[in-house]
Amino acid sequence: MSEIRDLALYPSGEQKIRWVAGYMPLLTGLWKDFEDEKPFSGLRIALSVHLEAKTAYLCRVLQAGGAEMYVTGSNPLSTQDDVAAALAHGGMEVFAVHGADDTTYRRHIEAALECRPHLIIDDGGDLVSLLHNARRDLLPGVLGGCEETTTGILRLRAMAEAGELAFPMLAVNDADCKHLFDNRYGTGQSVFDGIDRTTNLIVAGKTVVVAGYGWCGKGVAMRAKGLGAKVVVTEIDPVKAMEAVMDGFAVLPMEKAAETGDLFITVTGCRDVITKDAMQRMKDGAILCNAGHFNVEINVGDLQALAKETYESRKNITGYRMADGRVLHLIAEGRLVNLAAGDGHPAEIMDMSFAIQALSARYIAQNRGALAPGLYPVTKSIDREVANRRLRAWGVVIDTLTPAQEAYLHSWDV
């Protein structure tokens, strides 16, 4: 039985879902296809993704394909209670409340797995981790699944390399139609949506420190520059650091960047990116936030240890007053800022990402028993299908190769 805040909240959730559905033509098209095909007939899907309106629409598309849906969130602060209520009102089993403590959050993850799922749709790897660590009895029934995030794929890759991954998983984050658009344009915009609505401060003229220059970091740096900020990038990868320099950004070690930064955004997928050594160098009023999946990139324990006073600076912002009187501000407890302080990526971006999730789940269902345990790339055919659906929705027509051109590109003796 569902565990949500209040079923009576569902009308507001339905309104949110209807709004995003109007801007997600790829999922709408898949809904129609799945209704006819019923690729998930007789299958149970456990899904752990940020529980807001766009995710809810994905859940309904999978349900239209015949799936029994068991839904939980992937971050306590990104769950929207009215959206959870809308899904529960529509007949799904939903286990999520906004602001859940760690114990409750884990209980909800466990509850989603009680259905004995055939398919897993994960965001950060919590479902897969729990299956392998605490519910190994359920592993034989899992056909496979999909993982959406860089962080989750890092965990899966480590499991696969250690020979511990017990079923096939598709690396959705690595698909071109995911990371080139979701990570770059989605993260770039939604991070500043969350920061702006929470702080009500201008970005122009500030020094923004972006920790990490992967696809998400590129998007954040690009948007910061577009908003008029001076951008400093911190990196551990020399190739990415070189790319940041050639893109026109300063590159510094974090402890040096800490001295000049006004706004710090971590987006690395690693832990302890900002620690006490950097915090002690920051200027009064510096603002810290995280755009990586887990709340480990900013060492909140170090902040608490350094602070002589902690208080609410503004809704969803905590102030930490240092012994010398400086105040550092932390947005959304160091959790994912675009979702814990905003509505996440724009609907049009998530339309592509969730189309890949839906098609990847169908691929696993159609190839049940044919894939050995391991981490697999999303097929090129899925990537191309999503790209073609997106172009058609835009009304964009592209060229195609002639037979002679095809032959030329596949020849060596011409």
C-alpha positions as CSV (number, residue, x, y, z in Angstrom):
1,M,0.0,0.0,0.0
2,S,1.3,3.5,-0.9
3,E,3.0,5.7,1.7
4,I,2.5,9.3,0.7
5,R,1.9,12.6,2.4
6,D,-1.8,13.1,1.6
7,L,-3.9,11.6,-1.2
8,A,-6.1,14.7,-1.2
9,L,-3.2,16.7,-2.8
10,Y,-3.7,14.9,-6.1
11,P,-5.5,17.7,-8.0
12,S,-2.5,19.9,-7.9
13,G,-0.3,17.1,-8.9
14,E,-2.5,16.3,-11.9
15,Q,-2.3,19.9,-13.0
16,K,1.5,19.7,-13.0
17,I,1.5,16.5,-14.9
18,R,-0.9,17.9,-17.6
19,W,1.3,20.9,-18.0
20,V,4.6,19.0,-18.7
21,A,2.7,16.5,-20.8
22,G,1.9,19.3,-23.2
23,Y,5.6,19.8,-23.8
24,M,6.7,16.2,-24.0
25,P,5.7,15.0,-27.5
26,L,8.2,12.1,-27.5
27,L,6.7,10.5,-24.4
28,T,3.2,11.2,-25.7
29,G,4.1,9.3,-28.9
30,L,5.5,6.4,-27.0
31,W,2.4,6.3,-24.9
32,K,0.4,5.6,-28.0
33,D,2.9,3.0,-29.2
34,F,3.1,1.3,-25.9
35,E,-0.7,1.1,-25.6
36,D,-0.8,-0.9,-28.8
37,E,2.3,-3.0,-28.2
38,K,2.0,-3.6,-24.4
39,P,5.7,-4.4,-24.1
40,F,5.6,-4.6,-20.3
41,S,2.5,-6.8,-20.0
42,G,2.8,-8.9,-16.9
43,L,5.9,-7.1,-15.7
44,R,6.5,-5.2,-12.5
45,I,8.7,-2.1,-12.7
46,A,10.4,-0.6,-9.6
47,L,11.3,3.0,-10.3
48,S,13.5,5.4,-8.2
49,V,13.7,8.8,-9.9
50,H,13.2,12.4,-8.6
51,L,9.5,12.3,-8.0
52,E,8.1,15.3,-9.8
53,A,5.8,15.9,-12.7
54,K,8.0,14.8,-15.6
55,T,8.9,11.6,-13.8
56,A,5.2,11.0,-13.2
57,Y,4.5,11.3,-16.9
58,L,7.1,8.6,-17.6
59,C,5.5,6.4,-15.0
60,R,2.2,6.7,-16.8
61,V,3.7,5.9,-20.2
62,L,5.2,2.7,-18.8
63,Q,1.9,1.9,-17.2
64,A,0.2,2.4,-20.5
65,G,2.6,-0.3,-21.8
66,G,1.2,-2.8,-19.4
67,A,3.6,-2.4,-16.5
68,E,2.6,-2.6,-12.8
69,M,4.4,0.5,-11.4
70,Y,6.0,0.7,-7.9
71,V,7.4,4.2,-7.5
72,T,9.7,5.9,-5.1
73,G,11.9,9.1,-5.1
74,S,15.6,9.3,-5.5
75,N,16.1,12.3,-3.2
76,P,14.0,13.3,-0.2
77,L,14.0,17.0,-1.1
78,S,13.0,16.5,-4.7
79,T,9.8,14.6,-4.0
80,Q,6.7,16.7,-4.7
81,D,3.9,15.4,-2.5
82,D,1.1,16.5,-4.8
83,V,2.7,14.6,-7.7
84,A,3.1,11.5,-5.6
85,A,-0.6,11.8,-4.6
86,A,-1.6,12.0,-8.3
87,L,0.2,8.8,-9.1
88,A,-1.3,7.0,-6.1
89,H,-4.7,8.3,-7.0
90,G,-4.2,6.8,-10.5
91,G,-3.6,3.3,-9.1
92,M,0.2,3.1,-8.7
93,E,2.0,2.1,-5.5
94,V,3.9,5.1,-4.4
95,F,6.4,5.4,-1.5
96,A,7.7,8.9,-1.1
97,V,7.3,12.0,1.0
98,H,9.0,15.3,0.7
99,G,11.7,15.9,3.4
100,A,11.9,12.2,4.5
101,D,14.7,11.5,6.9
102,D,17.3,8.9,6.0
103,T,15.4,6.0,7.8
104,T,12.2,6.8,6.0
105,Y,13.9,7.3,2.7
106,R,15.5,3.8,2.9
107,R,12.2,2.3,4.0
108,H,10.5,3.7,0.9
109,I,13.3,2.3,-1.3
110,E,12.8,-1.1,0.3
111,A,9.0,-0.8,-0.1
112,A,9.3,-0.3,-3.8
113,L,11.3,-3.5,-4.1
114,E,8.7,-5.6,-2.2
115,C,6.9,-6.0,-5.4
116,R,9.6,-8.4,-6.6
117,P,10.4,-6.3,-9.7
118,H,11.2,-7.6,-13.1
119,L,12.7,-4.3,-14.3
120,I,14.6,-1.5,-12.5
121,I,14.7,2.2,-13.5
122,D,17.2,3.9,-11.2
123,D,18.6,7.4,-10.7
124,G,21.8,7.2,-8.6
125,G,21.8,3.5,-8.1
126,D,19.9,3.2,-4.8
127,L,17.6,0.4,-6.0
128,V,20.4,-1.6,-7.5
129,S,22.6,-1.1,-4.4
130,L,19.9,-2.2,-2.0
131,L,19.1,-5.3,-4.2
132,H,22.7,-6.4,-4.1
133,N,23.4,-5.6,-0.5
134,A,20.2,-6.4,1.4
135,R,17.7,-8.1,-0.9
136,R,19.7,-10.6,-2.8
137,D,16.7,-13.0,-2.6
138,L,15.1,-10.8,-5.3
139,L,17.9,-10.9,-7.8
140,P,16.9,-14.0,-9.7
141,G,13.6,-12.3,-10.8
142,V,15.2,-9.1,-12.1
143,L,15.5,-9.1,-15.9
144,G,17.6,-5.9,-15.9
145,G,17.2,-2.2,-15.8
146,C,18.3,1.3,-16.7
147,E,20.4,3.9,-14.9
148,E,20.1,7.6,-15.7
149,T,22.9,9.4,-13.9
150,T,26.7,9.7,-14.1
151,T,26.9,8.9,-10.4
152,G,24.8,5.8,-10.8
153,I,26.8,4.6,-13.7
154,L,30.1,5.0,-11.7
155,R,28.6,2.7,-9.1
156,L,27.4,0.2,-11.7
157,R,30.8,0.2,-13.5
158,A,32.5,-0.5,-10.2
159,M,30.1,-3.4,-9.5
160,A,30.5,-4.8,-13.0
161,E,34.3,-4.6,-12.9
162,A,34.2,-6.5,-9.5
163,G,31.9,-9.1,-11.0
164,E,29.1,-8.2,-8.6
165,L,26.4,-6.9,-11.0
166,A,23.8,-9.7,-11.1
167,F,21.7,-8.5,-14.1
168,P,22.1,-6.4,-17.2
169,M,21.8,-2.6,-16.9
170,L,21.7,-0.1,-19.7
171,A,23.8,3.1,-19.2
172,V,21.2,5.6,-20.2
173,N,23.4,8.6,-19.1
174,D,26.0,7.7,-21.7
175,A,23.5,7.8,-24.6
176,D,24.2,10.8,-26.9
177,C,20.6,12.0,-26.6
178,K,20.9,12.0,-22.9
179,H,24.3,13.4,-21.8
180,L,24.8,15.8,-24.7
181,F,21.4,17.5,-24.0
182,D,20.2,16.6,-20.5
183,N,23.6,17.0,-18.8
184,R,24.6,20.1,-20.7
185,Y,21.5,22.1,-21.5
186,G,19.2,20.7,-18.8
187,T,21.7,21.0,-15.9
188,G,22.9,24.3,-17.1
189,Q,19.5,25.9,-17.1
190,S,17.9,24.1,-14.1
191,V,20.8,24.8,-11.7
192,F,20.4,28.5,-12.2
193,D,16.6,28.2,-12.0
194,G,17.1,26.7,-8.6
195,I,19.7,29.2,-7.4
196,D,17.8,32.2,-8.7
197,R,14.4,31.3,-7.2
198,T,16.1,30.4,-3.9
199,T,18.5,33.3,-3.5
200,N,16.8,36.1,-5.4
201,L,20.3,37.4,-6.3
202,I,21.9,38.5,-9.5
203,V,24.5,36.3,-11.2
204,A,26.0,39.0,-13.5
205,G,29.2,40.4,-12.1
206,K,29.8,37.6,-9.6
207,T,32.6,35.1,-9.7
208,V,31.1,31.6,-10.1
209,V,33.3,28.6,-9.3
210,V,32.2,25.5,-11.1
211,A,33.8,22.3,-9.7
212,G,34.0,19.7,-12.5
213,Y,34.0,20.2,-16.3
214,G,32.2,17.1,-17.5
215,W,29.0,17.6,-19.6
216,C,27.1,18.9,-16.6
217,G,29.9,21.3,-15.6
218,K,30.2,22.5,-19.2
219,G,26.5,23.4,-19.1
220,V,26.7,25.2,-15.8
221,A,29.8,27.2,-16.8
222,M,28.2,28.1,-20.2
223,R,25.0,29.4,-18.5
224,A,27.0,31.3,-15.8
225,K,28.9,33.0,-18.5
226,G,25.7,33.8,-20.4
227,L,24.3,35.4,-17.2
228,G,27.3,37.7,-17.0
229,A,29.4,35.9,-14.4
230,K,33.2,35.5,-14.3
231,V,33.7,31.8,-14.3
232,V,36.4,29.8,-12.7
233,V,36.6,26.0,-13.2
234,T,38.3,23.5,-10.9
235,E,39.3,20.1,-12.3
236,I,41.4,17.0,-11.7
237,D,41.5,15.8,-15.3
238,P,44.1,17.7,-17.4
239,V,42.3,17.2,-20.7
240,K,39.0,18.7,-19.3
241,A,41.0,21.5,-17.6
242,M,42.6,22.3,-21.0
243,E,39.2,22.3,-22.6
244,A,37.9,24.7,-20.0
245,V,40.9,27.1,-20.7
246,M,40.2,26.9,-24.4
247,D,36.5,27.6,-23.8
248,G,37.6,30.9,-22.1
249,F,37.4,30.0,-18.4
250,A,40.0,30.4,-15.7
251,V,41.2,27.1,-14.2
252,L,42.4,27.1,-10.6
253,P,42.8,24.6,-7.7
254,M,39.8,24.7,-5.4
255,E,41.7,26.3,-2.5
256,K,42.8,29.1,-4.7
257,A,39.4,29.6,-6.3
258,A,37.9,29.7,-2.9
259,E,39.5,33.1,-2.3
260,T,37.7,34.9,-5.1
261,G,34.4,32.9,-5.6
262,D,31.0,34.4,-4.8
263,L,29.0,31.3,-5.8
264,F,30.3,27.7,-5.7
265,I,28.6,24.9,-7.7
266,T,29.9,21.4,-7.4
267,V,29.1,19.0,-10.2
268,T,31.7,16.2,-10.1
269,G,30.0,13.0,-8.8
270,C,32.7,12.7,-6.2
271,R,32.9,13.4,-2.5
272,D,34.7,16.1,-0.5
273,V,35.1,18.5,-3.4
274,I,34.7,21.5,-1.0
275,T,36.2,20.9,2.5
276,K,37.3,23.0,5.4
277,D,40.5,24.0,3.7
278,A,38.6,25.9,1.0
279,M,35.8,27.1,3.4
280,Q,38.4,28.8,5.6
281,R,39.5,30.9,2.6
282,M,36.1,31.9,1.3
283,K,34.8,35.5,1.5
284,D,31.9,36.6,3.7
285,G,28.6,35.9,2.0
286,A,29.8,33.2,-0.3
287,I,27.1,30.8,-1.4
288,L,27.6,27.1,-1.8
289,C,25.4,24.6,-3.7
290,N,25.7,21.1,-5.3
291,A,24.5,19.9,-8.6
292,G,25.9,16.4,-8.3
293,H,23.5,13.5,-7.4
294,F,24.5,12.9,-3.8
295,N,25.0,15.4,-1.0
296,V,28.6,14.5,-0.4
297,E,30.4,17.0,-2.7
298,I,30.3,19.8,-0.2
299,N,31.5,18.5,3.2
300,V,28.6,19.7,5.4
301,G,30.3,18.1,8.4
302,D,33.2,20.5,7.9
303,L,30.9,23.5,7.7
304,Q,29.1,22.5,10.9
305,A,32.5,22.0,12.7
306,L,33.8,25.4,11.6
307,A,30.6,27.3,12.4
308,K,30.0,29.0,15.7
309,E,26.4,29.6,14.8
310,T,23.9,28.0,12.3
311,Y,20.7,29.6,11.3
312,E,18.2,29.9,8.4
313,S,19.4,32.6,6.1
314,R,16.3,32.3,3.9
315,K,13.9,29.5,3.1
316,N,16.0,26.5,2.0
317,I,19.3,28.3,2.7
318,T,21.4,27.7,5.8
319,G,23.8,30.2,7.1
320,Y,27.0,29.1,8.9
321,R,28.7,31.9,10.9
322,M,32.5,31.3,11.3
323,A,34.5,32.3,14.3
324,D,35.8,35.4,12.5
325,G,32.3,36.6,11.7
326,R,32.2,35.5,8.0
327,V,29.0,33.8,7.0
328,L,28.8,31.0,4.3
329,H,25.4,30.1,2.9
330,L,24.5,26.5,1.9
331,I,21.5,26.0,-0.4
332,A,19.2,22.9,0.1
333,E,21.4,21.2,2.6
334,G,24.0,20.5,-0.2
335,R,21.5,18.3,-2.0
336,L,20.9,18.5,-5.8
337,V,20.1,22.2,-6.2
338,N,18.1,22.0,-9.4
339,L,15.6,19.6,-7.8
340,A,15.9,20.3,-4.1
341,A,15.5,24.0,-4.8
342,G,13.7,23.9,-8.1
343,D,11.6,21.8,-10.5
344,G,14.5,20.1,-12.2
345,H,15.3,20.0,-15.9
346,P,12.9,21.6,-18.4
347,A,10.2,19.3,-19.7
348,E,11.5,19.3,-23.3
349,I,14.9,18.0,-22.1
350,M,13.4,15.3,-19.9
351,D,11.2,14.3,-22.8
352,M,14.4,13.0,-24.5
353,S,16.0,11.5,-21.4
354,F,12.8,9.7,-20.4
355,A,12.2,8.5,-23.9
356,I,15.5,6.8,-23.8
357,Q,14.6,5.3,-20.4
358,A,11.3,4.0,-21.8
359,L,12.8,2.6,-24.9
360,S,15.7,1.1,-23.0
361,A,13.3,-0.6,-20.6
362,R,11.4,-2.0,-23.6
363,Y,14.7,-3.3,-25.0
364,I,15.5,-5.1,-21.7
365,A,11.9,-6.6,-21.7
366,Q,12.2,-7.7,-25.4
367,N,15.6,-9.3,-24.8
368,R,14.9,-11.0,-21.5
369,G,17.3,-13.9,-21.0
370,A,19.5,-12.9,-24.0
371,L,21.7,-10.4,-22.1
372,A,24.3,-11.6,-19.6
373,P,24.8,-9.6,-16.4
374,G,26.8,-6.4,-17.0
375,L,26.7,-2.8,-17.9
376,Y,25.7,-2.1,-21.5
377,P,25.6,1.0,-23.7
378,V,22.2,2.1,-25.0
379,T,21.9,0.9,-28.6
380,K,22.6,3.3,-31.4
381,S,19.1,2.5,-32.8
382,I,17.5,3.8,-29.6
383,D,19.6,7.0,-29.7
384,R,18.7,7.5,-33.4
385,E,15.0,6.8,-32.8
386,V,14.9,9.5,-30.0
387,A,16.8,12.0,-32.2
388,N,14.5,11.4,-35.1
389,R,11.4,11.7,-32.9
390,R,12.7,15.0,-31.5
391,L,13.4,16.4,-35.0
392,R,10.0,15.4,-36.2
393,A,8.4,17.2,-33.2
394,W,10.3,20.3,-34.1
395,G,9.4,20.0,-37.8
396,V,13.0,19.7,-38.8
397,V,14.0,17.7,-41.9
398,I,17.6,16.6,-42.5
399,D,19.4,15.1,-45.5
400,T,20.0,11.4,-46.1
401,L,22.9,9.7,-47.8
402,T,22.5,8.5,-51.3
403,P,23.5,4.9,-52.1
404,A,26.7,6.2,-53.8
405,Q,27.6,8.2,-50.6
406,E,26.9,5.1,-48.5
407,A,29.2,3.1,-50.7
408,Y,31.9,5.8,-50.6
409,L,31.9,6.0,-46.8
410,H,32.2,2.2,-46.5
411,S,35.0,1.8,-49.1
412,W,38.7,2.0,-48.8
413,D,39.9,1.7,-52.4
414,V,38.3,4.8,-53.9
